[in-house]
Amino acid sequence: MNSLKDIKKRIGIEFKNEALLKLAITHSSYVNEYPAIAPESNERLEFLGDAILGMIIAEHLYLKFPEHAEGELTGFRASLVCTTTLAEIAKKIDLGNCILLGKGEEASGGRNKDANLAGALEALLAAVYLDKGLETTRGFLLKLFEAEIENPGEQGNCVDFKSRLQQIFQARKGEAKETPVYYIVEETGPDHKRVFTAEVKVRETLLGRGSGKSKKIAETEAAKAALEKLK
């Protein structure tokens, strides 16, 4: 596994607070096995990084493609921020070999799992943001995504069910033009094996329900279920 020094050299960023960098690469499985060494995983950073990623990509697409309508920009963004694309970009900087994993996750091929790679990349973006600020983060992110941003509609392996559902409702006329809203309605299981259940609604109408090991996965499954129903 690579050291923090190797990571900093690879991404070209020197951290003032190296604890943020270490936290960004700490998977929940490592915390479960070594709580005294790592009391917190990168999941909170992943949450922040997801928002930062979406904002910077949306801003860049808005400025880069002034001739494209909202629906097209939504599709472009979805293709760039989906798990498959994020995992491929994480591989460019060999982030998988940097992640701190528990023995079980390591044995099951955790370093090559798209979800782990995408989550670590989002957490890394959040760590850069907290340590260096928005402008440095923007430059770092856009450099990482440079090739993908040139042709955002060609990321064909991505299926963003939430964006597809949103596009359907944005295309409607009048009162039917609503924005789907997601709610986490249930959390079960121990802390290290939480299962979340989400519902997606328009006003009071339930469109779909789904579950997963993270809120993001649960919401994606709910959107997928809604799309199946709408078919």
Secondary structure as UniProt FT lines:
FT   HELIX           4..11
FT   HELIX           18..24
FT   HELIX           28..33
FT   TURN            35..37
FT   HELIX           43..64
FT   TURN            66..67
FT   HELIX           70..81
FT   HELIX           83..92
FT   TURN            93..94
FT   HELIX           95..98
FT   HELIX           103..107
FT   TURN            108..109
FT   HELIX           110..112
FT   HELIX           114..132
FT   HELIX           134..144
FT   HELIX           146..150
FT   HELIX           152..154
FT   TURN            156..157
FT   HELIX           161..170
FT   HELIX           174..176
FT   STRAND          181..188
FT   HELIX           191..193
FT   STRAND          195..202
FT   TURN            203..204
FT   STRAND          205..212
FT   HELIX           215..230
//
